[in-house]
């Protein structure tokens, strides 16, 4: 019997620059979070949540996001 195709979540990549001057490229955010009147601003909340999770697991301090920009 044929299997149903799995639901695919599409992502948008962002370059993130932090307050301390470091940059991380190609951070993935689900595409369905973006759009509407807020544009890419909801991506900041998703990226901050990812950073909190990473910091919690690694024991490092959270660095605040200065700017976000879609990757080219």
Number of C-alpha atoms within 10 A of each C-alpha: 3 4 5 6 6 6 6 6 9 10 14 17 17 21 16 21 18 14 11 10 10 11 14 11 14 14 17 18 22 13 14 10 16 16 12 8 7 9 10 18 13 14 25 18 13 15 18 15 12 15 17 16 13 14 14 12 9 9 9 10 11 13 16 12 19 14 12 20 15 15 13 7
